Amino acid sequence: MLDINEYCSPGWFLVFSCAYTFTQSFTMSGLFPACISSLERQYNFTSLQTGMLSSAYDLAYICVVLFVGYLGTHGNRPRILSFGLLLFAMGCFLFILPIYAGPKYTFSGGEDVDVCGDSLIPAVNCGESSNGMFAVFSLSSIFLAFGSAPLYTLVPSHLDYIVNPLTLPKYLGYFYLFAALGPALGYLIAGATLNIYVEPGKEPSDLQPGDSNWVGAWWIGWVIVTVISVLVMIPFCFFHKGDPYNETQTAPNINSAGQISDSKDLKLANLESGPTSPTTIPAVTPTAQGRTSLVEGNVRSDQPIPGNRSGALGGEGGDGGGGGDGERGEVQATLWELVKPLVTNFSFAMTTLGLTTEGFAVTGFSLFMAKSVESSFVLSSSQAALLVGIVIVPGAAGGIFFGGWLSNKLRLTPRQNALMCWVVALVAIPFLFGFFIGCDQYKLAGWTVPYNPDNDGSVSYNTPNFNATCNAGCGCGYQYAPVCSNGINYFSACYAGCSYAEGEKYGNCTCVPSVPVNASAVELLGAMATEGKCESDCAAALGGFLFLLLFIMFTTFTNNVPAAVVSLKTIPVQSRSIGISAQQIFVRVLGSVPGPLIFGASIDIACGMWEEKCGEKGNCWEYEVQTLRRNLFLLSFFPKIASFISFFLAWWLFPNTPDSDLRPGDDIPPNTPNANADN
């Protein structure tokens, strides 16, 4: 008969927690950013609006994370995680609802081909307002946030509660490793589904995945993740509240008079009974389980001696014994007693500030990286998503694994983990200059290059003006459907002066290069243009950028595990759930919330050509890539400098206590003052 309790071990809790974090990161850091450009095209959103969706997620997260942390202090954490997954599945379902309940995707022009002199201006289909769809996506973001809040708040503190401190860095490393693998698969799935039209089987005959009006089936991945969330939710329902890790203990320090030394261990053991003076122990004998059994005294028989696990810095209490986490002892701490060590701990505050500045950049880049690569290297949405996903796998996952492995292998102390954080942040700074790598500015006649100089050389390079002598009288409509001829792109076949269409080719194009003003009929026959943008010829630049992006991801995520260890070990155990919750609030309020908004606004500033539809501004058609790269560099450079300074201060001003240089699993040296006295 199946015994459910056999599967409620710390190992299985880690397995399902990894599945949870994989699902969450797969969705929020993979699928969502990969489908940004498709959402903007389908619903005429700006980058600022899509940034607002991400910020709505973080604001909702902030509203509940402290409450979730407080519940986790006294409640059943696995059951809370199960309820979180249910809310997450509801959010995923709401995200795909517009596909079935909202307006169908349409774009101006459709099957009509706009060529010169045909007196046919493609109809502009205004469609339905996208405001209602934006509200649905915002509501979905709120549910996704409610479902994500328990994950990074309760899982680390619960692992710290139930596992051996020697293996805690390894457990956290696996946990954050799956958090990094999730976005990779999310990008890969999105890259495959974006090659399918948003309505499978109904794609227009003249529309291809690389076209500017193409919208892929971004919603398929969200259907998959909805099902996965429900499946992962079920196992968490069977986990009990959990017991603290039972270590193999040695007897407490006994002096020559047969007394326990006045130490933190004794204080924790006698928390309820009151006295902390030396207590006589008539006999000490090992139990069959290898733990110390105290025949008399205030410590209960056949229980592990509290305090062998190193206490947290900055407050009273070890990982065992009274007052800890609401489950370790019978004394329940008040909210102020839980919060007080957080506001008086400088190292925790500086570590939180460093994570906040990192979160600002990571959140912005994770949302808009695929879109930026798509614009800078003239790629399709699916190609950009696929390439970004390939880079994320060895970069982020490798960085997290390496950070956890190094911390665990070297058995770094809390102070040494803080040292590792600022050293890694310093190493990452030179790689940020890779954001200046990219293709030359997209050559679009009438905007970035003039029309054929033989026809009209008066066009400004910077101000879009697609009317020229060579296409005068063509009566062209303002619908972006680029064509290519001899490495130069044109706004449409009509603006290229092409008078007829034959499949994907256009002929008699009076504006293409090398066509003189008074071209003969024979010369015009060779003046052809091809549907779609010209292919990019900067593969070497793309390879160099991806290589540097790999190292940027690696160095950024190497700090995840060391920073998590510092955060956990610099606050008392009874404050860890609420402490991590408070840290998440600061990271979200000052990092994750403004990050997407500022990144989105900066990307919109770099737009050189906006869609104008029915008197309203739609999505951006083309970007000024030099401005885009400069903005992205500045938005990565200054946060990285700030995180370096914050991590350095956290290490430089680390509290000088016996615990600060205590390696995982080591005992506090005997006869030392209590390192965690109340401030």
ABEGO torsion letter per residue (X at the ends): XBBAAAAABAAAAAAAAAAAAAAAAAAAAAAAAAAAAAAAAAAGBBAAAAAAAAAAAAAAAAAAAAAAAAAAAABBAAAAAAAAAAAAAAAAAAAAAAAAABBBBBBBGEABBBBBGAGBBBBBBAEBBAAAAAAAAAAAAAAAAAAAAAAAAAAAAAAAAABBAAAAAAAAAAAAAAAAAAAAAAAAAAAAAAABBABBGABBAABBAABAABBBBAAAAAAAAAAAAAAAAAAAAABBAEBBBBBBBBBBBBBAAGBBBBBAAAAAAAAAAGBABBBBBABBBBBAAGBBBBABEABBBGBBBBGABBBBBGBBEBABEBGBGGAABABBBBAAAAAAAAAABAAAAAAAAAAAAAAAAAAAAAAAAAAAAAAAAGBBAAAAAAAAAAAAAAAAAAAAAAAAAAAAAAGBBAAAAAAAAAAAAAAAAAAAAAAABEBBBBBBBGAABBBBAAABAABBAABBBABBAAABGAGBBBBBBBBBBGGBBBABAAAAGBABBBEABBBGBAABBGBBABBBAAAAAABBBBBEBBBBABAAAAAAAAAAAAAAAAAAAAAAAAAAAAAAAABBAAAAAAAAAAAAAAAAAAAAAAAAAAAAAAAAAABABBBBBGGBBBBBABBBAAAAAAAAAAAAAAAAAAAAAAAAAAAAABBBBAAAABBBGBBBBBGBBBAABBX
